[in-house]
Amino acid sequence: MNRREELEAGLAAVRARIEAARSGAGRDGPHDPGVGLVVVTKFFPASDVRLLADLGVRDVGENRHQEAEAKAAECADLDLVWHYIGALQSNKATAVARYADVVESLDRPKLVRGLDRGAAERGRPLDVLVQVSLDPPGSQHRAGAAPDDVPALAEAVEAAEHLRLRGLMAVAPLGEEPAAAFARLAAVRERLLADHPRADRLSAGMSGDLDEAVAAGATHVRVGSAILGSRPAVR
Ligand SMILES: *Cc1c(COP(=O)(O)O)cnc(C)c1O
């Protein structure tokens, strides 16, 4: 198999898994929002992004600023939607907002101003998801806002002129059944939707747990290795 065929096979397998999870969860009715696929291309070259675009992929995800910036520039001729899904440093927020179309990892108020400035410079609104931590309270904090901090963060995004609050993103913690973590996420989402009915995206689920995420209402899954193969451990 050449690389294009590998990617094509990976995409077909993941799309079939998504469809099976949708029907298994009774989410195949006409009013279901469906499940969008964001292909996570971190660690893989721009040539793979090009092949994916040719295979019909529109949404791609990256988690490191420098790599994402370079790849977005190399692929500027393609009609892609770039999702920034990685940790954000506040001094990089403006730069990320200049090339990202969706920032999924807003997890503290300090980032709002920089993202808003970058979106203003680019002259268009930036879609933002608030990243929620699903770690049990008191555990060593991974990325993401504590569920109780989500309402204030959502307000801060809504108040920024060039940002559009679109919903939530989360990563299931290690060492717990993903279904249990995603059930907590669904509750956080219910609360958010009560105040912000248009913030209805839910980005959850990766190669290992997309099935559970779809069952919990994910509108977007972020899938890397199941499509592109395993990433090098270090680079
Ligand atoms: C790398 C990454 C993914 C994709 O992970 P896979 O297990 O390769 O599918 C999804 N979400 C985030 C935030 C990531 O960093």
The ligand as a Tripos MOL2 file, in Angstrom:
@<TRIPOS>MOLECULE
LIG
   15    15     1     0     0
SMALL
NO_CHARGES

@<TRIPOS>ATOM
      1 C1         -3.2590   13.7520   19.8130 C.3       1 LIG1
      2 C2         -4.6130   14.1850   20.2100 C.ar      1 LIG1
      3 C3         -5.7560   13.5370   19.6950 C.ar      1 LIG1
      4 C4         -5.6910   12.3340   18.7790 C.3       1 LIG1
      5 O1         -5.2330   11.2110   19.4710 O.3       1 LIG1
      6 P1         -5.2220    9.7450   18.8270 P.3       1 LIG1
      7 O2         -5.2190    8.8540   19.9990 O.co2     1 LIG1
      8 O3         -4.0050    9.6560   17.9970 O.co2     1 LIG1
      9 O4         -6.4510    9.6000   18.0040 O.co2     1 LIG1
     10 C5         -6.9920   14.0330   20.0750 C.ar      1 LIG1
     11 N1         -7.1170   15.0880   20.9130 N.ar      1 LIG1
     12 C6         -6.0540   15.7300   21.4200 C.ar      1 LIG1
     13 C7         -6.2690   16.8900   22.3390 C.3       1 LIG1
     14 C8         -4.7670   15.2940   21.0870 C.ar      1 LIG1
     15 O5         -3.7130   15.9390   21.6090 O.3       1 LIG1
@<TRIPOS>BOND
     1     1     2 1
     2     2     3 ar
     3     2    14 ar
     4     3     4 1
     5     3    10 ar
     6     4     5 1
     7     5     6 1
     8     6     7 2
     9     6     8 1
    10     6     9 1
    11    10    11 ar
    12    11    12 ar
    13    12    13 1
    14    12    14 ar
    15    14    15 1
@<TRIPOS>SUBSTRUCTURE
     1 LIG1         1 GROUP 0 **** ****
